[in-house]
Amino acid sequence: MLAKTYSAAVLGVDAYAIEVEVNTTGEGEFSAVSIVGLPDAAIKESRDRVRSAIVNSGYSQPQGLILVNLAPADIKKEGASYDLPIALGILAADGHLDREKLSRTAVIGELALDGSVRAVKGALPIALTLSRMDKVDALLVPSANAEEAALAAAGRIPVYQINYLSEAIDFLRGALFCPHQANIKSYSESRTDSWRQPDFCEVKGQAMAKRALEIAATGGHNTLMIGPPGTGKSMLAQRLPGILPEMNLDETIETSKIHSILGLLSSGKPLLNSRPFRAPHHTVSDAGLLGGGRNPIPGEISLAHNGVLFLDELPEFKRNVLEVLRQPLESGEVIVSRAAGSFTFPANFILVAAMNPCPCGHYNNPKQTCRCNSSQINRYRAKISGPLLDRIDIHVEVAQLDQNELMAAPTGETSEQIRARVVRAREIQQMRYHGTGIYCNALMGPRELQTFCRLNRENQTLLRHAIQSYNLSARAYDRILRVARTIADIAGSADIAEEHLFEAINYRTLDQSYW
């Protein structure tokens, strides 16, 4: 007999429906299971898990050949999420379950040998896809994935949490189950405990670096901090997410989907409601940063989507790893090409990089003697290519504190106070770019630059002089205008004034003294 149900697979950052067909012959003395449809090793091993789970749930696997087809057959299937649908398909094909009801049900879940159902990766994008199918009336998911699946389904179809194979059998036999309820509005609101977040008021001194990060948060600008070791570069970067505006619902779902695919969401926190902060170690590979693999999965820069990517000790990263950042810094997405096809991952993040001015860290430091010779310094800085440096909007020096600043109590503004200004300026930008798909100044294109960054004659002369003096590129020119527009928004100015432009230019001069 033939039975079928629906499941799903993840490809890139999206899911697509999989039809699980099971046919039993009932002929022969032994039971044999054959799985077709380009399954990977984990799916092929499901034959043994499914057999044990069926037996330990009080049933027997039918005799003869059992053929399982995962359609469409030309796409590679990976993972153990097909265990539960295969087991239910076998039981339905053997006459134990209502085949019609199963054909209107979507199922995901990994089976343990005792019949219990384990969590799977990617439940959020899977639920998003399956809940939009007209052929599906219900979705059965592992209990640990129920909350994120229910939030993704958003009431389009009922989601039922399953702890054991026997519970799924009871459901398909007509037993009453209450669908899992989730209030998506409660997760779209900020639930971050402010007292647990690192606060800018804990940072002593460094007024210029704080100002630069406020501008970065307001306009979405990439930032490079240069300074001796121990000056607070990492401390400053860790506090940047705390002054960014809260994510809206679309950003929350989009960001959580990426983390769900990699199994980084917990059952107690099915949606990310605070902006991600990713700080990969400098030994990360280009695939680990960009994403990749035979069936490509997102990397660190996609995990930082809608948040902050912090690269500490920037010159210690491999050159080829840093160079892969150039495309996503421009386009806000990552394109990974493989023989199986091309995969696009979202990667719209604020890059914050930190580095020492030289290998020992004390070049041009009046309080410490530099131990590096000129060739070592040049070789160290040469690891940062010109095209990559040109894509970083703000360059700021983080100086070493003197003993009085170090011993004094912190007196700076709190993250909440800074964030209030950031949110006000972001609201100005949202009104300015309404209907364009742009939400911050860093995303302005040539047309928006001409419209919203007009300069009077005096400011044009100032910028022309800066271009000649510092030999700035066309990209640097555009980025100065974007940063100046952000500074004007913080000040509440409709036009870019001379002091706004001068400050923006100042953030592009530091590389002239180091490179």
N, C-alpha and C positions, 0 to 999 in steps of 0.2 A: 504494500500500500504506500501511497505517497502523501507526505505531509510537508507543510512549509511554514516558515515564520520569517520575521524580519529582524535584522541586526544592523550594525553599522561599522564602518572602518574609518580611520582618520588618515587623511592624505594632506600633508602640509599642516595648515592650521584649521582646515575644514573637514567635516565628516561627509560621507556619502553612504547611502543605504545599500545594504547587502541582503539579498534574498537567500535564506538558508533552506535548501530543499533536501528532504530525507526520503529515501525509498528503500523499502525492505522487501526481500523476495520470499522469506519464510521457508526456503528450501535449503537443505543441507544439515549436517549434524553439528557443525560448529558455527560460531558467530564471528564474522569478520567485518571490520569497518574500513571503508575506503573513502578518503576525503579528497575531493578534487576542487579546482578553482584557484590554483596557485597559492596553496597554504604554505606558511613557513614552518619551521621545526616545532614551535610552540603549539601550533594548531594541529599538526600531525600527532603530537604527544597527547592531545586531548582525548584520543581514543581510549587510553588507559584511565585517565581521570574520569571520563564520562561513565565508563563501565563500572568502575568502583563506586561512583556516586549513585548510580542507578541501583546497584545491588544493596548498598548500605541504606538506601531509602525504602527498601522493602519490595523492590521489583526485580525482574530479570531481563537481561538484554535479549531481544529476539534472535532466533537462530537464522542461519543463512547470511547472505551478503547484505550489508547495510551500506548504501551509497549516499554520501553526503556531498552536495554540490553547493559551493559558495559563489553566487552569481552577482555581478558579472565575472566571468571566468578569466578575463584577460588582465585583471588588476591584482597585484600582489596583496595578499592578506597577511597581517601580522598580529601577534598577541594571543592572549588566552581568553578574550572576551566572548568567544564563540562557544565556550563549553556549555553554558546553560541553554542557549537556543538549540544546540545539537542534541543535548539530552532530551529536551522537551519534544523535539522533532522525532527522535527515535521512539519515544513512548507513544506519541500520537500516531505514528505510522503503524505501531503494533496494536492500535485499537484501545489504548488506555485513556486517551484524552480526546476532547472534542477538536477535530482537525479544523473545522470552520472557525471556531473561536481563536485557535492558535494562529491561523492565517491572517487574523486581524490584530494580532498582538506583536509588538516589537520587544525584543529581549536582549539584554547584555549581562554578562557576568562570568567570572571564573569559578570553577567548581573545585572544592577540596575533595579528598578521597571519601570523607564521611558525608558528603552531600551538602555541606555548608557552602554559601556563596561568598566569594571574596570580591573586593573592590577592583575596578579596572581604571585605566588611564583614559582621559578624554571624554568622560561622561558628559561634560557640559556641551561641547560642540556636537556630540552624538545626539543628545537630547534635542538640541536646537534643530538638527536635520530631521530626526524622526517625528518630531511634533508637528512638522509642516506637511507630513504625508497624508493624503486623503485615505489611503488604504489602511491606516493604523488607527485603532480605537483605544489602545492602552499601551503603556510602556512599563516593563518590569526591569528593575535595576537592583543592584546590590544595595543593602541598607546603608553602607558607608557612602554611596554615591547619590542617595535619594535627594538630599537637600539641593545639591547643585543641579541635578537633573530636573527637579521640580521648578527651580528658579528659571532654568533655561526654557522649559516647556511653557511657562507663564500661563498655565490654565488652558492651553490649546488642546492638550490631551491629558487624561489622568495618569499620574506616575505612582506606581506601587513599589514599595520597598520589599525585597525578598531576602530572607536570611538563610533559607534552606531550599533545596530542590523540592522537597515535599510541600513547601508553601506555594511554590509556583504551580505544582500539580493541583493542589486544592483550589487555587484561583481559577485555573482552566476548567475545573469540574463544577464551577459555579458557586464556590464558597464566597461569602461576603468579605470584602477587604475595603478598608477606608483608604482612599488615595492620599498620598503625602501632600500636605499643605505647606506652602512657603510664601511668605510675603516679600515680594521683590522690592517693594518700596522701602522696607526697613533696612535692606542691604544696600540700597542706592544712597542712603544717608551715611554720613561719616560716623563710624563707630570707633575711631582711633582715640585711645585714651591719651589726652594731651600731656598728662604728667609722665607718661612713659616715653615720650618722644624726646630725642636730643634737642636741646633748645639753644638758640643763638646767644642767649644771655649768659651761657656758661663759657663762652669764648672770650678770653681776655685780649683787649686791644684789637688789632687787625681791622680797623675801620674801613680801609680801602678794599680789602678782600670781601668784607661783609657787603659793602656797597655793590661790588661787582657781582656777587651772587644774587643780590636782590634784583639787579638788572637782568641777570640770566634767567631767573625765575619768572620775571614779568614778561619778557619777550621770547622766552624759549631759546636763549642763545647758548652756544657751546663756550666753555670757559677753560683756560689753562692757567693753573697756579704754579709759579716758580718761586722757590725759596729754600733755605737751608733745612736740614732735617730737624724735626721737633718744633716747628713753628706753627703747627696746627692746621696743615693743609687737609689731612684726612678728617680731622674734627669738623672743619668747616663744611667739607663736602657731605658728610653724613647728616648735616642739619638742613641741607637744601630741600629735600622732600617735604619737610615740615612747613615750609613757606609757600609751597605750590598750591594752587587752587584745588579744591576737592574734585575728584573725577565725577563726571556725569554718568548717567546710566549706560549709555552706549560705550563709553570708555571703560567702565567697570566690567561689562560683559566681554568686550574685546580683549582686555588684559587678562581677565580670569580664564578665558578660553585657552590662551597660550599656556598658562600655568597648569591648567587641567590636562592638557595633552601630555605634559611631562610628569604628571602625577604629583604636582607640588601643592595641590589644594588639600586641606584636611577636611574631614567630615564636619568639624566644628566651625570651619571658616570656608564655606563653599564659594564665596566671592571675595575678591580682593577689593577692599574699600579704602585702601591707602595706596598712594603711588609707589610703585616698586623702586627699590634701590639695589642695584647690582654692582658688585665690586669684584670682578674676576681677578684671579692671581695672574701675575705676569708670565707664568709658564703655560697659560692657556693656548691651545692650538687655534689655527684659523677656523677649523670646523666647529670648535667649541665656542668661539666668539660669534661667528657668522651663522652657524647652523650647517647641518649636512648629514651624511650617512647614506647607506644604500636607499633607505626610505627616509628622505631628509626630515629632520626634526629641528625646531627652532633652537637658536643658540642664545648666548648671553645678551646680545643686543636686542633680540626680540623679547626676551624676558624683561628687559628694561623698557619696553614699549609703554608710552604714556608716563614714564618716570625718569629716573636718573641712572646713567651708566658712569661709574667712577673707575677710572684707570689710574691707579697709584703707581708711582715709579715708571712713568711712561716710557722712558728710553730703555727700560729693561725688557719690554715686550719685544718679541721677534719682529723684524722689519716687515715680513710678509703678513703678519697678523695685523699690524697697524694699517697697512695699506688697504686691507679689505674694508676699513671703515669709510673710505672715501665715498663710495657709492651711496651707502645708507645715510651719510651725513647730508648729502645733497637731495636724495629722493624720498627719504623717510621709509624705505622698504628694502628688503633683501631679496635678491633673485638668485636662487641656487639651481643650477642646471645639471641634470643627470641624464643618463641614457633613457631612463623611464619617463622623463619629461622635465619641465621647468616648474619650480615651486617658488611662490612669492610669500614672504613672511613680513608682517608689519614691523617696523623698527623706527618709530618716531619717538626719539628720546632726547634728553639734554645730556650732552657729553661734558663731564667734568674731569679734567686730567690734571695730575700733579707730578712735578718732577723737581729734582735738585738742579742747581745751575751747573754742576760738574760732578764727576764720579765721587769725590769725597764730600761734596755738598757745601763747600765753604768758599766758592769762588766769589770774589767781590764782597766778602763778609768782613766788616771792620773788626769784628770781635773774635774771629778765628782765622788761622792761617791756612790757605789752600795748599794742599800737597800734590796737586795735579800739574803736569806740564801741559803745554799748549796742544800738543798732538792728542793727548788723552782727552782733553776738554773738547776738541773739535770732533774727535771720533764719537764721543758720548752724545754730543748734540746732533751729529749728522744722522743718528738713528731716527730722528724726527724729520721726515721729508718736508720740503717746501709746500707741495700741494696739500698735504695733510694740515700743516700749520696754518695755511691760508684759509682753511675751512673752519677754523676756530675763531669765533667772533671777538672774544674778550681775552686778553693776556694781562694777568695781574701778578705783581710781585708780593710775596708774603714774607715780610721781614722778621728777623729775630727780635724777640722782645728784650727790653733791658730789664735789669733786676727790679726796678721799681714797678714796672708794669706786671712783671711776673708775680711779685709778692702781693700786689693789690687785689682786692676783691673785684670780680667781674661787675661792670656797671653798664653794659650795653643793653640795647633793646631786646625784648623777648621775640621769639619767633612769631607769636600771635600778633604783635604790633607790626612787624615787617610784613607778615602775610596779609594784613588788612590793606596795606598800600598795594601789594601785588594784586589782590583781588579787584580793587578799584580800577587799577590800570588795565587789567585783563577785561573788565567789563567795557571799558572804552574801546578796546580792540575788537571785541565781539560785535559791538554796534557798528564800528567802522567797516568791518568785513562781512557784515550780515549777508548771507546768501551766496558767498563766494567759496565756502569750504575752508577758508583760512580762519584760524582762531588765535594766532599770535604773530607778532611782527617778524619773527625769524622765518616765517613761511611766505613772506611777500615775494612776488615775482616782479619782473621788469615793469609790467603795467601798473602794479600797485605802488612800486617805488616812484614812478613818475607822478602818480596821482597824489600820494599821501606824504611824500618826502621832498616836497619842493623847497628850495633854498632861495633866500634873497641874495642880492648881488654881493653883499659883504661876506656872507657865509660861503658862497660859491668861490670867492677869492681865497678864503681861509682853507677850504678843502682842496683847491687847486694847488695851493702852496704845500699842503701836507703830502699830496700825491707826488709832487716833484722832490720834496725833501726826503721822504722815506721810500721812494720808488715803489709805491703801492700798486698792486695788481687791480684789474677790473673787479675781481671777486672781493678784494679787500675794500674797494670803494663802495660796493653794494652793501657789504656788511657794516661798514661805518654808518651808512644811512639808516640801516635797520636798527642798530644800537642807539643812534641818536633819536630815532622816532620813539623807542622805548623809554629813553630818559625823559623825553618831553611828556610822554604819557604819565610817567610817575609824578612829574611836576604838575600835571593837569593842564599842560599847554597845548593849544590846538596847532601851533606852529613850532618848528624846530628853531630854537634860538641859538645864539652864538655859544652860550655856555654848554648847551646840550651837545652841540657838534664838537666843541673842544674836548669835552670829556670822552666822547666816543672815539675821537682820534687818539687820545692819550692811551686808550686800551689797545691800540694797534702799534704802539711805538716800542714796547718792551722787547719784541723779537729783534728789533734793529740792534739792540745792545748785546744780545746773546748770540744771534745767528749772523 
